[in-house]
Amino acid sequence: MSSAPGPASRATLLVGVAVTASAFAALLVILGCYAAGSDPHPGLYWLTLWGFPAGFALMCLYVLLSVARRRRLNSTGGR
């Protein structure tokens, strides 16, 4: 049994990072719009409001899957 992350686990991490990065970019656009004196699109608020928690939850899921995989690996004696 390998200690390398599986494709589903790696996809969870990559999607989590992408969602969090896009939420951060939306936050920067919102701040830029406020500095310019214009109104940001409501979709940017939605992306920021839901993107940060969803992205961090996916990254936490990756960590939990990694811990479970390592425990399974150590319990079978395949270090």
Steps between C-alpha positions, in 0.01 A plus 500: 500500500644839401508808718448725197161673486242351269345684207180586691698630795725709279199635309343603831811700585527662157133599492526637854802711409335624179178597679689680776724681251200614293327623816812696590514650150132597530575667833780700338265607219237607755759706687622651173146595403448670834827690459391608151160611629295251297262225604629141471288234333286304751650174374834605644344523845352153456832355389681654795233406753478135395840446338717542808311252722452249218866516397629463854256214565633317194858553612411372849337197337828434318687508833249261659523261205879514524493422873262209443719365219813519717327330792383222271851467364658488847242253634582251225871528581596629156725784593 
